């Protein structure tokens, strides 16, 4: 199977060369020079120079998409598996390329926000869609860059920094008592840029016990001096929701409330060819969970998790390329009535070098990391990119990654689940090859990868009447292929109505059999995912975005979801009409939790200073 897929990849790469000649003309080429990526390397690089598989969701894509949460936005990305337990960002898990949700590292402006208590809280993100400039998704091993948890990949959410006076109001209403409102402002004062955002979203719920109320607030500032920049942000999110069947079918009427506080500060200072970056952060997460709302004191978990981190890196530019060296120190503290009180420290050292020689990019690197309960470990990686044609780029990478067990996996005990304090860290080697063809009229990406994991952690049980227990799986090899084709019909056929069409597909295969045990997460990944998106422009003021995604699980059913957004713009006012799950498809993403059927929403966006 591996040989056949590798042969297919290289066949596609060979075919792309004559295709690029067929479509050649004198029109301006698709410009990649100004797209700067900060997630695929410790050294910011332009998209045309990177040697990894990186997906970028731009601000324009966010505005057009028929979504109002980060989770729904990411669900239309190839290789990503978003498994929600409710609607509109109440709670969801995210995995990349068949990895578990614990193996995905989440960043906000380069700051780690992954939760050490459980990956179920990773998407408790104190940032609204209106604050996001773009999202960068790095697929594959990234421990040489970011250390623990970056086994499946990294998602970096980059917030907006407006250098002029701006303000906007977003409001929407819809079925099931949906109401959502967001107010954002940016206020520049000479060398200081400031921004504030307030957001509230609530619904009565689309079914039994899944009502929710979510509030977000944020403040950010940026001071720009001659050789120094200082950024600061304070963010907060409060979620309260019915958690019907979230974690147990035996006790379905569950309830949960979470709070997240995130404070970050970053100082960037340049001295000639040396750039220094110091970042400080504190994240607090409160979790209050009730297993049965009819008797709240029978089983109630209340936990507070604190993370403190400091990172210092220096980048040196010379005739030999760019070199980055840095250190990270972090502390994690947990206090709770169920998991108990625990502390652990993390220390890390990372080094990366990038060299661009004519049409070849070489990026070796490695990291050393140590946890309180584990010895120092070495995690190397190598990325290579080769520009074989002005429009065609080949790339390949290999790297070792790891993940430390979460506190829930180690210590959790409930009537339905039991942890394991003797768990070993997960480790994996990942190998990838791919190609990117970029033309003015279309963009084509294809990639093939293999991840060889050992000591992988999973919840498993013997049968439906047994309790879920955590175990280390000895080995698991996951392989897959992905491709994405983006075309611009308005350019190809001089057809103004359809401005952009994107088609992506991903296939995954795992060779591990759970045997006598039922796997809860490791084997319950997507096997096939097909996504199509189209942007239609009826007039200069009326736009229509249509999205569809087909998903088939390795062990589960398949389903297809279609969403739509029709928008009308007049001066500073934009009105939109959304319909999600247009054909009222019945489907389940986690356990036995039914997802919402057709949902109609109407809303507006008003630019106050346009």
C-alpha positions in Angstrom: 0.0 0.0 0.0 2.8 2.4 0.9 4.7 1.7 -2.4 1.5 2.4 -4.4 0.8 5.7 -2.6 4.4 6.9 -3.0 4.3 6.0 -6.7 1.0 8.0 -7.0 2.6 11.0 -5.4 5.6 11.1 -7.7 3.4 10.5 -10.7 1.4 13.6 -9.8 4.6 15.6 -9.3 5.8 14.6 -12.8 2.4 15.5 -14.4 2.4 19.0 -12.8 5.4 20.2 -14.9 3.6 20.0 -18.3 0.4 21.3 -16.8 2.1 24.4 -15.7 3.2 25.1 -19.3 -0.3 24.5 -20.6 -1.7 27.3 -18.4 1.2 29.7 -18.8 0.3 33.2 -20.0 1.3 36.8 -19.6 -1.0 37.5 -16.6 0.6 38.4 -13.3 1.6 35.4 -11.3 0.1 34.4 -7.9 2.3 36.4 -5.5 3.6 34.4 -2.6 6.4 36.8 -1.6 4.3 38.8 0.9 2.7 35.9 2.7 4.8 35.5 5.8 4.5 32.3 7.8 5.5 32.2 11.4 4.4 28.7 12.4 6.4 26.4 10.2 9.7 27.7 11.6 11.1 29.7 14.5 12.4 32.0 11.7 9.5 33.7 9.8 9.6 32.7 6.1 7.6 33.6 3.1 5.1 31.0 1.8 7.2 30.3 -1.3 10.2 29.4 0.8 8.8 27.0 3.4 9.5 23.3 3.3 6.4 22.1 5.2 2.7 21.6 4.6 1.1 24.7 6.0 -2.5 25.8 5.4 -3.5 29.5 5.9 -7.0 30.7 6.6 -7.0 34.4 5.7 -9.2 37.2 7.1 -11.2 37.3 3.8 -11.9 33.5 4.1 -13.1 34.0 7.7 -15.5 36.8 6.7 -17.1 34.8 3.9 -17.4 31.5 5.6 -20.9 30.5 6.9 -19.6 30.1 10.5 -19.4 32.0 13.7 -16.9 29.9 15.7 -13.3 28.8 15.2 -14.4 25.1 15.4 -16.8 25.4 12.5 -14.2 27.4 10.5 -11.5 24.7 11.0 -14.0 21.9 10.1 -13.5 22.9 6.4 -9.8 22.2 6.4 -8.3 19.1 4.9 -6.6 16.8 7.4 -8.3 18.3 10.4 -10.9 16.4 12.4 -13.2 18.6 14.5 -15.4 16.6 16.9 -18.0 18.8 18.6 -20.2 17.8 21.5 -22.6 20.6 20.9 -23.2 23.6 18.6 -21.3 26.9 18.2 -18.1 26.2 20.1 -19.6 24.8 23.3 -16.9 22.1 23.4 -15.0 20.2 20.8 -11.9 18.2 20.2 -9.5 18.9 17.3 -7.0 16.4 15.8 -4.7 16.5 12.8 -4.0 13.6 10.5 -5.4 10.9 12.6 -3.7 12.0 15.8 -5.6 12.3 19.1 -7.0 15.6 20.3 -4.2 15.6 22.9 -1.6 15.6 20.2 -2.5 19.0 18.7 -0.7 22.0 20.0 -2.8 25.3 20.0 -1.1 28.7 19.9 -2.4 32.3 20.1 0.1 34.7 18.6 2.8 32.0 19.1 1.9 31.5 22.8 1.1 27.9 23.9 -2.5 27.6 25.3 -2.9 23.8 25.3 -4.5 22.6 28.6 -2.5 20.2 30.8 -5.7 18.9 32.6 -7.3 17.6 29.4 -7.3 18.2 25.7 -11.1 18.6 25.9 -10.4 22.2 27.1 -7.9 23.1 24.3 -10.6 24.9 22.4 -11.7 27.1 25.4 -10.1 29.9 23.4 -10.6 33.5 24.7 -10.6 35.0 21.1 -13.5 35.7 18.8 -13.6 35.4 15.0 -13.7 39.2 14.6 -10.3 39.5 16.3 -8.5 37.0 14.1 -6.2 38.1 11.2 -5.4 34.6 10.0 -4.9 31.0 11.2 -1.8 29.0 10.3 -2.1 25.2 10.4 1.2 23.3 10.4 0.6 19.6 9.8 2.9 16.9 11.0 5.6 16.7 13.7 6.7 20.0 15.2 8.5 19.0 18.5 11.8 20.3 17.2 10.1 23.7 17.2 7.6 23.7 20.0 8.4 20.7 22.2 5.5 18.6 23.8 2.1 18.0 22.3 3.0 18.9 18.7 2.7 15.4 17.4 -0.1 15.8 14.9 0.5 19.4 14.2 0.2 23.0 15.3 -2.6 25.6 15.0 -1.5 29.2 15.4 -4.2 31.8 15.8 -2.9 35.2 14.9 -4.9 38.2 16.1 -5.4 41.5 14.3 -3.4 44.7 15.0 -5.1 47.7 13.5 -3.0 50.8 13.3 -5.9 53.1 12.7 -9.2 53.9 14.4 -11.6 51.0 13.8 -14.8 49.8 15.3 -17.4 47.2 14.4 -20.6 45.6 15.6 -21.6 42.0 14.8 -25.0 40.8 15.7 -26.9 37.6 14.6 -30.1 35.8 15.6 -31.5 32.4 14.6 -33.2 29.2 15.4 -33.3 27.7 18.9 -33.1 31.1 20.5 -29.7 31.9 19.1 -28.4 35.4 19.9 -24.8 36.5 19.3 -23.3 40.0 19.6 -19.7 41.2 19.3 -18.3 44.7 19.7 -14.7 45.5 18.7 -12.6 48.7 18.8 -9.0 49.6 18.0 -7.6 53.0 19.2 -4.1 54.1 18.1 -2.4 56.7 20.2 0.9 57.8 18.6 3.2 54.8 19.0 0.7 52.7 20.9 -2.1 50.6 19.2 -4.9 49.3 21.5 -7.8 47.0 20.9 -10.8 45.8 22.9 -13.4 43.2 22.2 -16.6 42.1 23.9 -18.6 39.1 22.7 -21.7 37.2 24.0 -23.4 34.2 22.5 -26.3 32.1 23.9 -28.9 29.6 22.8 -31.8 27.6 24.3 -30.3 24.5 22.7 -31.4 22.4 19.7 -32.3 19.4 21.9 -32.4 18.0 25.4 -29.9 19.6 27.8 -27.6 21.4 25.4 -28.3 25.1 26.1 -25.3 27.4 26.5 -24.1 30.9 27.4 -20.6 32.0 26.3 -19.0 35.4 27.1 -15.6 36.7 25.9 -13.6 39.8 26.6 -10.1 40.9 25.5 -7.7 43.9 25.6 -4.5 44.1 23.6 -1.9 46.8 23.1 1.2 47.2 21.0 4.0 49.7 21.5 6.4 50.3 18.6 9.7 52.0 19.2 12.8 52.3 16.9 14.3 48.9 17.6 11.8 47.5 20.1 8.2 46.3 20.1 6.2 45.5 23.2 2.9 43.6 23.0 0.5 42.8 25.8 -2.9 41.1 25.9 -5.4 40.1 28.5 -8.2 37.7 27.5 -11.1 36.0 29.2 -13.8 33.5 28.3 -16.7 32.1 30.4 -18.7 29.1 29.2 -21.8 27.6 30.9 -23.6 24.8 29.1 -25.7 21.7 29.4 -23.4 18.7 28.6 -26.0 16.1 27.7 -24.2 12.7 27.1 -20.8 14.5 26.9 -18.8 11.9 28.7 -21.3 9.1 29.7 -24.4 7.5 28.3 -25.1 6.0 31.7 -25.4 9.5 33.3 -26.6 11.7 30.3 -27.9 14.8 32.1 -24.5 16.5 32.7 -23.6 20.1 33.1 -20.3 22.1 32.9 -18.9 25.6 33.4 -15.4 26.6 32.4 -13.5 29.9 32.7 -10.2 30.8 31.0 -7.9 33.8 31.7 -4.9 34.4 29.5 -2.3 37.1 30.0 0.6 37.4 27.6 3.5 39.9 27.1 6.1 39.8 24.3 9.1 42.0 23.8 10.9 42.1 20.5 14.3 43.8 20.3 16.6 44.1 17.3 20.4 44.9 17.3 21.7 44.9 13.7 21.5 41.2 12.6 20.3 39.9 15.9 16.6 39.7 16.9 15.7 38.8 20.4 12.2 37.8 21.6 11.1 37.4 25.2 7.6 36.2 26.0 5.8 35.8 29.3 2.4 34.1 29.8 0.0 33.0 32.4 -3.1 30.9 31.7 -5.7 29.9 34.3 -8.5 27.5 33.6 -11.4 26.7 36.0 -13.6 23.7 35.4 -16.8 22.9 37.2 -18.4 19.6 36.1 -21.6 17.9 37.4 -22.2 14.3 36.2 -26.0 14.4 37.1 -27.8 17.7 37.3 -30.7 16.1 39.2 -28.3 15.5 42.1 -25.4 17.9 41.7 -23.5 17.1 44.8 -23.4 13.3 44.1 -20.5 13.6 41.7 -19.0 17.0 41.0 -15.5 17.9 39.7 -14.0 21.3 40.4 -10.5 22.0 39.2 -8.2 25.0 38.7 -5.2 24.7 36.4 -2.4 27.4 36.2 0.3 27.5 33.7 3.3 30.0 33.9 5.7 30.2 31.0 8.7 32.2 29.9 10.5 31.8 26.5 13.6 33.6 25.2 14.9 33.2 21.7 17.6 34.9 19.7 17.8 34.9 15.9 21.0 35.6 14.1 21.3 36.4 10.4 24.5 35.8 8.6 25.9 34.8 5.2 25.4 31.2 6.4 21.6 31.7 6.8 19.4 32.3 9.9 20.0 30.6 13.2 17.6 30.6 16.2 18.5 29.4 19.7 16.2 29.6 22.6 15.1 28.3 26.0 11.7 27.7 27.6 10.7 27.4 31.2 7.2 26.5 32.3 5.3 25.4 35.4 1.9 23.6 35.6 -0.2 23.5 38.7 -3.5 21.7 39.3 -5.8 21.8 42.2 -9.0 19.8 42.3 -11.3 17.6 44.4 -11.1 14.7 41.9 -7.7 14.7 40.3 -6.0 16.0 43.5 -3.2 18.6 43.7 -0.2 18.2 41.3 2.7 20.2 40.0 5.3 19.7 37.3 7.9 21.8 35.6 9.0 21.9 32.0 12.5 23.0 30.7 13.4 23.2 27.1 16.2 24.2 24.7 15.7 24.5 21.0 18.0 25.3 18.0 17.0 25.7 14.4 18.9 26.9 11.3 17.6 27.8 7.9 19.6 28.1 4.8 18.3 29.1 1.4 20.7 28.2 -1.4 19.3 29.3 -4.8 16.3 27.0 -5.2 16.9 24.8 -2.1 15.7 25.5 1.4 17.3 23.4 4.3 15.9 23.7 7.8 17.5 21.3 10.4 16.7 21.7 14.1 16.2 19.9 17.4 14.9 20.4 20.9 15.8 19.1 24.3 13.0 18.9 26.9 12.7 17.7 30.5 9.7 17.3 32.8 9.8 16.9 36.5 9.1 13.2 36.3 11.0 12.5 33.1 14.6 12.7 32.0 16.0 14.9 29.2 14.9 13.8 25.8 16.2 14.8 22.3 13.8 15.6 19.4 15.4 16.2 16.1 13.8 17.3 12.8 14.8 18.2 9.2 12.8 20.1 6.5 14.0 20.3 2.9 12.4 22.3 0.1 13.4 22.2 -3.6 12.1 24.7 -6.3 12.3 22.4 -9.4 10.4 25.0 -11.5 9.4 28.6 -11.1 5.9 27.4 -10.2 6.6 23.9 -8.6 8.1 23.2 -5.2 8.9 19.8 -3.7 9.3 19.4 0.0 10.1 16.7 2.5 10.4 16.5 6.3 11.1 14.1 9.1 11.0 14.6 12.8 10.6 13.0 16.2 7.8 14.2 18.5 6.4 13.4 22.0 3.6 14.1 24.4 3.4 14.0 28.2 0.1 12.4 29.6 -2.5 14.9 30.8 -3.6 15.1 34.4 -6.9 13.5 33.5 -5.2 10.5 31.9 -3.0 10.1 34.9 -5.4 10.6 37.9 -9.0 10.7 36.8 -11.5 8.4 38.6 -15.2 8.4 38.1 -18.1 5.8 37.8 -17.4 5.6 34.1 -13.6 6.3 33.6 -10.4 5.5 35.4 -6.9 7.0 34.8 -3.5 5.4 35.0 -0.7 7.1 37.0 1.9 4.7 35.4 1.5 6.0 31.9 4.6 6.6 29.7 5.0 9.5 27.4 3.9 9.1 23.8 6.5 9.2 21.0 6.5 9.2 17.2 8.6 9.6 14.1 6.8 11.3 11.2 7.9 11.3 7.6 6.4 13.4 4.8 6.9 14.3 1.1 4.8 16.7 -0.9 4.6 19.2 -3.7 3.0 22.6 -4.3 2.2 24.0 -7.7 1.3 27.7 -7.7 -0.1 29.6 -10.7 -2.3 32.6 -11.1 -5.2 30.4 -12.2 -4.9 27.6 -9.7 -2.9 26.2 -6.8 -2.4 22.5 -6.3 -1.0 20.8 -3.2 -0.3 17.1 -2.6 1.3 15.4 0.4 1.9 11.9 1.7 2.9 11.1 5.3 3.7 8.2 7.7 3.6 8.5 11.5 5.1 5.6 13.5 4.0 5.9 17.1 4.9 4.1 20.2 3.4 4.0 23.7 0.4 5.9 22.4 -2.2 6.7 25.1 -5.9 5.7 24.7 -9.0 5.1 26.7 -10.2 1.5 26.1 -12.7 -1.0 27.5 -13.6 -4.7 27.0 -17.3 -4.0 26.2 -20.1 -1.4 26.6 -20.7 -2.5 30.2 -17.1 -2.0 31.2 -15.4 1.1 32.6 -13.1 3.1 30.3 -9.4 2.7 31.4 -6.3 4.4 30.1 -3.5 2.3 28.6 -0.3 2.7 26.6 -0.6 1.1 23.1 2.7 -0.5 22.0 2.7 0.7 18.4 0.5 2.4 15.9 1.5 3.4 12.3 -0.7 5.9 10.6 -0.3 6.9 6.9 -2.2 9.2 4.7 -2.4 11.3 1.6 -3.9 14.7 1.1 -4.5 17.0 -1.8 -6.0 20.5 -2.3 -6.9 22.2 -5.6 -7.8 25.9 -5.6 -9.0 27.4 -8.9 -10.1 30.9 -9.9 -12.8 30.5 -12.7 -13.0 34.3 -13.1 -9.5 34.2 -14.5 -9.5 30.8 -16.3 -12.7 31.3 -18.2 -13.3 35.0 -17.8 -16.4 34.1 -15.8 -17.0 36.8 -13.2 -19.7 35.0 -11.1 -17.6 32.2 -9.6 -14.5 33.8 -8.1 -12.9 30.9 -6.3 -13.5 27.1 -6.0 -11.5 24.9 -3.5 -11.5 21.1 -3.4 -9.6 19.1 -0.9 -9.4 15.4 0.1 -7.6 13.4 2.7 -7.3 9.7 3.3 -5.9 8.0 6.4 -5.0 4.4 7.2 -4.0 2.9 10.5 -2.5 -0.6 10.8 -3.3 -1.2 14.5 -6.1 -3.4 15.6 -7.6 -2.8 19.1 -8.1 -6.6 19.5 -10.2 -7.4 22.5 -10.5 -3.8 23.6 -12.8 -1.1 22.2 -10.8 2.1 21.4 -12.3 5.4 22.5 -10.1 7.9 20.6 -7.0 6.5 18.8 -8.8 4.4 16.2 -11.9 6.6 16.0 -10.4 9.0 13.4 -11.5 10.1 10.0 -10.7 7.7 7.2 -12.0 9.9 4.3 -12.7 13.6 4.2 -13.8 15.5 1.1 -14.4 19.3 1.2 -15.6 21.6 -1.5 -16.0 25.4 -1.2 -17.2 27.9 -3.8 -17.3 31.7 -3.6 -20.0 33.2 -6.0 -20.3 36.9 -6.7 -23.7 37.8 -8.2 -23.0 41.6 -8.1 -20.4 43.8 -6.5 -22.6 43.9 -3.4 -24.1 40.3 -3.3 -21.8 37.4 -2.5 -22.6 33.7 -1.8 -20.3 31.1 -0.2 -21.3 27.5 -0.4 -19.5 24.7 1.5 -19.9 20.9 1.6 -17.9 18.3 3.5 -18.1 14.5 3.4 -16.6 12.5 6.3 -16.2 8.8 6.9 -14.7 7.5 10.1 -12.4 4.5 10.4 -14.9 2.8 12.6 -18.2 4.6 12.1 -20.8 6.0 9.7 -20.4 8.6 7.0 -22.3 11.8 6.5 -22.3 14.9 4.3 -23.0 18.4 5.6 -23.7 21.5 3.4 -23.6 25.1 4.7 -24.3 28.4 2.9 -23.8 32.2 3.5 -25.5 34.8 1.4 -24.3 38.4 2.1 -25.2 41.9 0.9 -22.9 44.8 1.4 -23.9 48.5 1.3 -21.2 51.0 2.3 -20.2 50.1 5.9 -23.1 47.7 6.4 -23.0 44.0 5.6 -26.1 41.8 6.0 -25.8 38.0 5.9 -28.1 35.0 5.8 -26.7 31.6 7.0 -28.1 28.1 6.7 -26.0 25.3 8.2 -26.8 21.6 7.6 -29.0 22.7 4.8 -30.4 19.2 4.1 -31.1 18.5 7.8 -28.6 15.6 8.0 -28.7 13.4 11.1 -25.1 12.8 12.3 -22.9 12.2 15.3 -19.3 13.3 15.8 -18.6 12.0 19.4 -20.2 9.1 21.2 -24.0 9.1 20.9 -24.4 12.9 20.9 -26.7 14.1 18.1 -25.5 17.2 16.3 -28.0 19.9 15.3 -30.0 19.7 12.1 -30.8 22.6 9.8 -30.1 25.9 11.5 -31.1 29.3 10.0 -29.3 32.5 11.1 -29.5 36.1 10.1 -27.1 38.9 11.0 -25.2 42.0 10.3 -21.8 43.6 10.5 -21.5 47.4 10.8 -18.2 49.2 10.4 -18.5 52.2 12.6 -15.6 54.3 11.1 -15.6 53.4 7.5 
